[in-house]
Amino acid sequence: MRTYSELCKLTVRELIAALAKGETTSVEITQAYLSSIAAQNEAIFAYLDVYTQSALAEAAQSDERRKAGKLLSPLDGIPVAVKDNMLVEGRKCTCASKMLADFVSPYTATAVQKLRNAGMPLLGKCNMDEFAMGSSNENSAFGVCHNPWASDRVPGGSSGGAAAAVAAGMAPVALGSDTGGSIRQPASFCGVVGVKPAYGAVSRYGLVAFASSLDQIGPIAKTAEDAALMMSVIAGYDPRDATSDATLASDCTLRTFDSLAGLTIGLPKECFGEGLAMPVYHAVQAAAEQLRAMGANVVETSIPSLPYALSAYYVLSSAEASSNLARFDGVRYGYRVKEYADLDELYRKSREEGFGIEVKRRIMLGTFALSSGYQDQYYLKAQQARELLRYEFGQALSTCDALLTPVAPTYAYRLGAMTADPMEMYMGDLYTVPANLTGLPNVSVPCGNATEDGVTLPVGMSLLGARDSLPTLLSIAAAYERETKPNLGIRPYEHLRKGGESA
Ligand code: GLN
């Protein structure tokens, strides 16, 4: 018999084993996580909506299937949380915006439907930056989410709620979305694993669009292996997403590397310069040494155009956002002001009141970048930089199996520390945006700690590879986890005094 708090510490792989041995049930696991949410959500605010009743009902159905020997998938019975920008039919989808505060989803996103088809009970919807724009979760219209490692710090963003939920033992695993780092950076700030799959690997159908050429859904998990298990559930061709790529394998089975001999890992020199916090630099360099000790050939490499990535990303993502968010006009759906003189005023006032400051900033930035007279100067230039980056990453990956960099230049900072200057916040996306611009898969894996004012905070490393390399990247990460776990001592939520009520 395990206590609820013990169940909340197990990985998905361990939960699957406990279920198979009949040591626990899906109802018990789901109840354990719901108790953990009840105990911690007020303090952390990782969830915007909790599906207590339906999650337990779905868990009971899973237990019935298990008794009948009719499991739907290896993850049948494992509960899961979803970022609040993915549609679940009949449920609210707010994108943490006043604009969609009362919006009820008319259908279910493909990625979420795949979780359902796999028999995974849905725990609820996670907090985020409004419309996924931000890096700290402070842009949520409903309140900030707190980092489980230190409540006065940000969990990262925009999938801050999903990462905090997994790190605090409030979900065994979660889905986030990533346009420029929104899965990987919060994973790094919260000490968990985050995966941005190759563009086209996971269907975007039913994901509220931010920047359609960059958006991808991916898992946030306690371990690389758990993330891989989730990828095998959610990946795959979907005729409802025109950018879905049928040539990418949906299976994400990992290899067990006894040694990394034969693998070349490149460290782009542009990623280790100015602006990088020393504890992050040291943690990632130590990870490089560790990978070398495990047999990998670790070499220096170069992406000369990397300094242009951030500007290109903010021009392109804002341009796409300005056109994607035009649909929120207070007419078809979304917030509508009560009083207006004419149609123009209805649009203007509804958007003025419905959107938060950061979303408005992106819309204005994007509209400006696309305006005639400036299009060549900004949008076209950014497209050219994107093409250059694609080429240079292709070159680097022709000799390297993976590129190792920091995930973010810092570890989790204090709430409010970056809100005064949006540029400073944008700079934190330096290492994550290239994967979205190039469409390449990228994983974020805990690789060490930083200590500040007596608190220990996690640091993440980024492994990026060729389009079809995700199983390799996660296999390297899993091998690294096996070697370092005892030393790093940063298994999520083990630092938490209160991880859920006892059974
Ligand atoms: N922080 C980045 C931004 O604000 C990335 C967001 C994301 O990936 N959704 O645009």
Residues whose N, C-alpha, C, O or C-beta is under 5 A from the ligand:
A	BS01	LIG	A132 M133 G134 S135 G157 S158 S177 D178 T179 G180 G181 S182 D429
